[in-house]
Amino acid sequence: MSNPLSKEKLSYFKKMLLQLKKETIEEIQAENNAGPNESVQELASYDNHPADMGTEQFEQQRDAGFDLMRRDRLQEINDALDRIEDGTYGISEKSGKPIPVERLEAVPTARNLVEEE
């Protein structure tokens, strides 16, 4: 089956995905360059206050979750770019049907039709 998207549309989505990739990499790098205690402020005038430690642990867990989400998003973007290269971008992985351009506009990494999710 040939790709239902025109070369112009494929080029458009490739540019969109490359921009999303750039932004995601910048977010990951910015997070990795932030100091470990940057967001924790002293809640008491002495060290190791229990509230400080709880806040710091929460911040670290939250940041780790965001980092994982960014890395997952980067993988989805790379997978979509691979699909553009191999000619399967815009085609549902489940049914083989074309994914509507409107869905790709909203979710450029879409692998399937909305009803197949």
Secondary structure, DSSP 4 states (H G I P E B T S, - for coil): ---SS-HHHHHHHHHHHHHHHHHHHHHHHHHHHS-TTTT---SSSSTT-HHHHHHHHHHHHHHHHHHHHHHHHHHHHHHHHHHHHHT-TTB-TTT-PBPPHHHHHH-TT--S-GGG-
